[in-house]
Amino acid sequence: MLNFRLFLEVLNIGFLGIATTHIYRFWIKKHLWLRLSIMEIAPRVLLASIISAILVVSGMIVVIILTKRMTFPDITFAFLLNNLFEITMVTLLWSLLYFAFHYLENYKNSEIEKLVWEAAVKDFELKTLKSQLNPHFMFNALNSIRALVEENPDRAKKAITQLSNIFRYSLRSERIESVTLDEEIQTVADYLALEKVRYEERLSYSIDYSPVAGKVEIPPMMIQTLVENGVKHGISKLHEGGTISLQATVVHNKLNIKIINSGHLNLDEMANTKGFGVSNTKHRLHLLYGTDASFTLTNGKDQVTAEIFLPIGSISQ
């Protein structure tokens, strides 16, 4: 009989504990305690744990009396205090686990949301940068072709094809993440050929790259933009014109790209001009490669060198 009474008491305590913690959890959610700071939560949790303990002990006393294991006069102050303390500690432990679980879950969800947001921002920035990299010389090229139509029809046809190739590549670059260096250089060659029509003897150029470098994947329109900058801000400002050269090699498992053009780098003009694309290139490389890529722009003797080092992520076969 004694064992049955103890079983009822344990069952009663378990039921009361589950009931009070459910009410407690409902109260936490209703009053948004999970949004409070630790300093605001601590006194609330302590008070709630004490109230929960009082409810459980009260229910326990009722069962003890009903099962006639003890009478009310037998329930001493020490008995009440001991049970209140133990159940308060159990409720505090439950509170700690409950809040810890939800804080960790909220932290994990916030981190996931942060990563998703950062990825979306990064994707948006890259697409924005790509949209800024479309060729700016279209009208000049069309004017040059117009002048060739009667003078040299065959060259005009070829120029139209080259302009079409550049425009097609520019549109395609907005939908893809990378191209081979071979593909990018083909567009650069078409661009320089068109600029050659415009500048005639004032522009000479050379392109030299290794077969291995040609298979490396790079961001689209990156080299095209820098070559365009070299022509626009270097050679076009020289009365006698100049040269531009593109070199690419693989060095220590990194792609090294050099674009060298005649002229002088005007730092003040570069700071006040958005057309250089230097900040675009740096920002784009940082978004794609972090600290694994580098870009430098330096003045030499009557020439400017733009140099890029890219990690070799993949080589197209």
Helices and strands as residue ranges (DSSP letters): H 2-30, G 33-35, H 38-66, G 72-74, H 77-131, H 138-151, H 153-173, E 179-180, H 181-199, G 200-202, E 203-209, H 211-214, E 217-218, H 222-233, G 235-237, E 242-251, E 254-262, H 267-272, H 278-289, G 290-292, E 294-299, E 303-311
